[in-house]
Structure formats: C-alpha cells, structure tokens
Amino acid sequence: MSLEMNKVEICGVNTAKLPVLSGAKMKDLLRRLQAGEESCREQLIHGNLRLVLSVIQRFNNRGECVDDLFQVGCIGLMKAIDNFDLSQNVKFSTYAVPMIIGEIRRYLRDNNPIRVSRSLRDIAYKALQVRDSLVNRNSKEPTVAEIADELKVPREEVVFALDAIQEPISLFEPIYHDGGDPIFVVDQISDDKDLDHQWLEGISIREAMAKLSDREKLILNLRFFDGRTQMEV
C-alpha cells in the first residue's frame, strides 16, 4: 500500500476511527431508511466507509488522487444503500462492493486519456453479461459468434469492444473480508494475468483451428502444444 493510502484522514474523514456496524444494526437501519427515516442514511454511509477504503486500495497503482477515488467510491456506496433489497438473502457488503468498484471504474474510464466510446463500452459490458448467461445456460464457454448473435452485432465489434476495456484488476481476487467468506471482484475486467483477454484469445484460437484441415491441426499441435522441434514435425 502506498504512503498516500496509509494517511489517516481522507476527504476530512478520520479513517482510523470508522465505526463498524453489526449485521443486525445494518438491517435495522436499512429497514428504517426504506420506511422513510432519512436520518438513518448518514449512519449507514459512515458505518460502511470501510468498504470504500478496502476497494480504493485495489486502485492505488493508478496514480489517481486517493481523495478523488474515495469520493467516487462513496457515490457507489450511496447507490448501494438506496438500491439494496432486504428481501434478498445476501449481505449488504456483498452487494455494495461491486457497486463501489463499478463507480470507480466508470470514473477511471471517463478520465482515461485513451477514451473508449460509450457505445463500445456498452457493447463490451453487454457482451460480458451475455458470456456469463451463456456459460450458465450451456456449461461451456461461448464463442464470439454466439455472443455476437445474442447481441445482434457483428462479431468484430464484440472483439474490439472487449479488447478496449481491459483493466489491471483480477476477476477472482478477494477484495473484502466481512467476517466470513471473502468477496471477490466479479466483474468483467482482468488483472496482470489478463484473464478476460486470455478467454477472448482462446475463443479466437479455437475458431481459427476449426477452419484448418486435419493435417494442419496436427502440425500446429505437434509444434506448439507438444513442443516438437520443426525438424521433428
């Protein structure tokens, strides 16, 4: 963690003395807020600022101002508070962390010197949602063509869109521990291991291999997968 991340005060908030709300207290405050008791909102925000701190630590290598990231993360937290459904059997932190991450990512994308068009970003995130849906439905990775068919866009647009939104954050890295199972970054963007990019490349390779003759497939398998030398092939 950087020196700036270790500072006690961020945006005028003493991060060394943040309260921790119990699960029962959280539910009580959320019920009262949803019943119209607006005074509970401040307690919910202040009692969950640790979530924002946990998330922004994952972005400390971006060179962004910590105060700015904290403020943006708080916007995500407030959206989570306003939209949380108490009828669902899920911890608030499990719901809030992806909301906070999403808000910070939008901020970083919109402030990225290499701008990606909003339409391209929309295609990319819809493609990732379709990918998850198809995996759940068919129990296997979909092809780019299958995703493009679902979205009714050319397959090239899917490839360009997914390639444009790569971010250095792991999809499966624990981001917050709430006294039980860790919360993972579910989302859509890969870290240094480049998981989404590998997935996309894997699909492209499989589709290209499918168009080759049996002899050509054998040669490639021997050379690149079995490690044979060119002379052996």
C-alpha positions as CSV (number, residue, x, y, z in Angstrom):
1,M,0.0,0.0,0.0
2,S,1.3,3.4,-0.9
3,L,2.2,6.1,1.7
4,E,-0.8,8.2,0.5
5,M,-3.1,5.2,1.1
6,N,-1.8,5.0,4.7
7,K,-2.8,8.5,5.6
8,V,-5.3,8.7,8.4
9,E,-7.5,11.5,7.0
10,I,-9.2,11.2,3.6
11,C,-11.6,13.9,2.5
12,G,-11.8,15.1,6.1
13,V,-12.7,11.6,7.4
14,N,-10.6,10.1,10.1
15,T,-10.2,6.6,8.7
16,A,-8.6,5.3,11.9
17,K,-11.8,5.7,13.8
18,L,-14.5,4.5,11.5
19,P,-17.4,2.6,13.2
20,V,-18.3,-1.0,12.3
21,L,-22.0,-1.9,12.1
22,S,-23.2,-5.3,13.2
23,G,-25.3,-7.3,10.7
24,A,-28.4,-6.7,12.9
25,K,-27.8,-3.0,13.1
26,M,-27.3,-2.8,9.4
27,K,-30.6,-4.5,8.7
28,D,-32.4,-2.3,11.3
29,L,-31.0,0.9,9.7
30,L,-31.8,-0.2,6.2
31,R,-35.4,-1.1,7.2
32,R,-35.9,2.3,8.8
33,L,-34.4,4.1,5.9
34,Q,-36.6,2.3,3.4
35,A,-39.6,3.1,5.7
36,G,-38.8,6.8,5.2
37,E,-36.5,7.6,8.1
38,E,-33.9,9.6,6.2
39,S,-31.7,10.2,9.3
40,C,-30.5,6.6,9.0
41,R,-28.7,7.3,5.8
42,E,-25.8,9.1,7.4
43,Q,-25.3,6.2,9.8
44,L,-25.3,3.7,7.0
45,I,-22.8,5.7,5.0
46,H,-20.4,6.3,7.9
47,G,-20.8,2.7,9.1
48,N,-19.7,1.4,5.7
49,L,-16.9,3.6,4.7
50,R,-14.5,0.7,5.4
51,L,-15.9,-0.9,2.3
52,V,-14.9,2.1,0.2
53,L,-11.4,2.1,1.8
54,S,-11.0,-1.6,1.0
55,V,-11.9,-1.0,-2.6
56,I,-9.8,2.0,-3.3
57,Q,-6.7,0.2,-2.1
58,R,-7.1,-2.0,-5.2
59,F,-6.6,1.0,-7.4
60,N,-3.6,2.5,-5.6
61,N,-1.3,1.8,-8.6
62,R,-3.2,4.1,-11.0
63,G,-1.6,7.3,-9.9
64,E,-5.1,8.8,-9.0
65,C,-5.7,11.1,-6.1
66,V,-6.9,9.0,-3.2
67,D,-9.4,11.7,-2.1
68,D,-11.0,11.6,-5.5
69,L,-11.3,7.8,-5.5
70,F,-12.7,7.9,-2.0
71,Q,-15.4,10.4,-3.0
72,V,-16.3,8.4,-6.1
73,G,-16.4,5.2,-4.1
74,C,-18.8,6.9,-1.7
75,I,-21.2,7.6,-4.6
76,G,-21.2,3.9,-5.3
77,L,-21.8,3.2,-1.6
78,M,-24.8,5.6,-1.5
79,K,-26.3,4.0,-4.6
80,A,-25.9,0.6,-3.0
81,I,-27.7,1.9,0.2
82,D,-30.5,3.3,-1.9
83,N,-31.0,0.1,-4.1
84,F,-30.3,-2.7,-1.6
85,D,-33.1,-5.2,-1.4
86,L,-33.6,-6.6,2.1
87,S,-35.8,-9.4,0.8
88,Q,-32.7,-11.0,-0.9
89,N,-30.6,-13.3,1.2
90,V,-27.3,-11.5,0.7
91,K,-25.0,-9.5,2.9
92,F,-25.0,-5.7,2.2
93,S,-21.2,-5.8,1.7
94,T,-21.6,-8.5,-1.0
95,Y,-23.9,-6.2,-2.8
96,A,-22.2,-2.9,-2.2
97,V,-18.6,-3.8,-3.1
98,P,-19.3,-4.4,-6.8
99,M,-21.3,-1.1,-6.9
100,I,-18.4,0.8,-5.4
101,I,-16.0,-0.9,-7.9
102,G,-18.2,-0.1,-10.8
103,E,-18.5,3.6,-9.9
104,I,-14.7,3.9,-9.6
105,R,-14.1,2.1,-12.9
106,R,-16.6,4.4,-14.6
107,Y,-14.7,7.4,-13.2
108,L,-11.3,5.9,-14.3
109,R,-12.6,5.1,-17.8
110,D,-14.1,8.6,-18.2
111,N,-10.8,10.2,-17.1
112,N,-8.6,7.9,-19.2
113,P,-6.6,9.8,-21.7
114,I,-7.3,7.0,-24.2
115,R,-11.0,7.4,-24.4
116,V,-13.2,4.5,-25.4
117,S,-16.6,5.5,-26.9
118,R,-19.6,4.9,-24.7
119,S,-21.2,2.8,-27.4
120,L,-18.2,0.5,-27.5
121,R,-18.1,0.3,-23.7
122,D,-21.8,-0.6,-23.7
123,I,-21.2,-3.4,-26.2
124,A,-18.3,-4.8,-24.1
125,Y,-20.3,-5.0,-20.8
126,K,-23.3,-6.4,-22.5
127,A,-21.0,-9.0,-24.1
128,L,-19.6,-10.0,-20.7
129,Q,-23.1,-10.3,-19.3
130,V,-24.1,-12.5,-22.3
131,R,-21.0,-14.5,-21.8
132,D,-21.9,-15.3,-18.2
133,S,-25.5,-16.1,-19.2
134,L,-24.4,-18.5,-21.9
135,V,-21.9,-20.2,-19.6
136,N,-24.6,-20.7,-17.0
137,R,-27.0,-22.0,-19.7
138,N,-24.7,-24.2,-21.6
139,S,-22.0,-25.1,-19.1
140,K,-19.2,-24.1,-21.6
141,E,-17.5,-21.0,-22.9
142,P,-19.4,-19.4,-25.7
143,T,-17.8,-18.4,-29.0
144,V,-17.5,-14.8,-30.1
145,A,-20.0,-15.6,-32.8
146,E,-22.6,-16.8,-30.2
147,I,-22.2,-13.7,-28.2
148,A,-22.5,-11.5,-31.3
149,D,-25.6,-13.4,-32.3
150,E,-27.2,-12.7,-28.9
151,L,-26.3,-9.0,-29.1
152,K,-27.2,-8.8,-32.8
153,V,-23.9,-7.0,-33.6
154,P,-21.0,-8.0,-35.9
155,R,-18.5,-10.3,-34.2
156,E,-15.7,-7.8,-34.9
157,E,-17.5,-5.3,-32.8
158,V,-17.5,-7.7,-29.8
159,V,-13.8,-8.4,-30.2
160,F,-12.9,-4.7,-30.5
161,A,-15.2,-3.8,-27.5
162,L,-13.8,-6.4,-25.2
163,D,-10.2,-5.6,-26.1
164,A,-10.9,-1.9,-25.4
165,I,-11.9,-2.3,-21.8
166,Q,-9.1,-4.3,-20.3
167,E,-8.2,-3.2,-16.7
168,P,-5.5,-4.4,-14.4
169,I,-7.7,-6.0,-11.7
170,S,-8.3,-9.7,-11.1
171,L,-11.8,-11.1,-11.5
172,F,-11.2,-13.6,-8.8
173,E,-9.1,-11.7,-6.3
174,P,-10.5,-11.2,-2.8
175,I,-11.4,-7.6,-2.3
176,Y,-13.1,-7.5,1.1
177,H,-13.5,-9.9,4.1
178,D,-16.7,-9.4,6.1
179,G,-16.1,-11.9,9.0
180,G,-16.7,-14.9,6.7
181,D,-16.2,-15.8,3.1
182,P,-14.2,-13.2,1.1
183,I,-15.9,-11.0,-1.5
184,F,-14.3,-11.4,-4.9
185,V,-14.2,-8.9,-7.8
186,V,-16.8,-10.5,-10.1
187,D,-16.6,-8.2,-12.8
188,Q,-15.6,-8.2,-16.1
189,I,-12.1,-6.8,-16.1
190,S,-8.8,-8.8,-15.8
191,D,-5.6,-8.1,-13.8
192,D,-2.0,-8.6,-14.8
193,K,-2.9,-12.3,-15.6
194,D,-5.3,-10.8,-18.2
195,L,-8.0,-13.4,-17.7
196,D,-10.6,-11.9,-19.9
197,H,-8.0,-11.3,-22.6
198,Q,-6.9,-14.9,-22.4
199,W,-10.5,-16.0,-22.7
200,L,-11.0,-13.9,-25.8
201,E,-7.8,-15.2,-27.3
202,G,-8.8,-18.7,-26.5
203,I,-12.0,-18.4,-28.4
204,S,-10.3,-16.8,-31.4
205,I,-7.7,-19.7,-31.5
206,R,-10.4,-22.3,-31.2
207,E,-12.4,-20.7,-34.0
208,A,-9.3,-20.4,-36.2
209,M,-8.3,-24.1,-35.5
210,A,-11.8,-25.3,-36.5
211,K,-11.2,-23.9,-40.1
212,L,-8.0,-25.9,-40.6
213,S,-7.5,-29.2,-42.2
214,D,-6.7,-32.3,-40.1
215,R,-3.1,-32.2,-41.3
216,E,-2.7,-28.5,-40.5
217,K,-4.2,-29.1,-37.0
218,L,-1.8,-32.0,-36.4
219,I,1.2,-29.9,-37.4
220,L,0.2,-27.0,-35.1
221,N,-0.5,-29.4,-32.2
222,L,2.9,-31.1,-32.6
223,R,4.8,-27.8,-32.9
224,F,3.2,-25.6,-30.3
225,F,1.4,-27.9,-27.9
226,D,3.6,-31.0,-27.8
227,G,6.8,-29.0,-28.0
228,R,8.2,-30.8,-31.0
229,T,11.0,-29.1,-33.0
230,Q,10.5,-28.0,-36.6
231,M,12.7,-30.9,-37.8
232,E,10.6,-33.5,-35.8
233,V,7.4,-32.1,-37.2
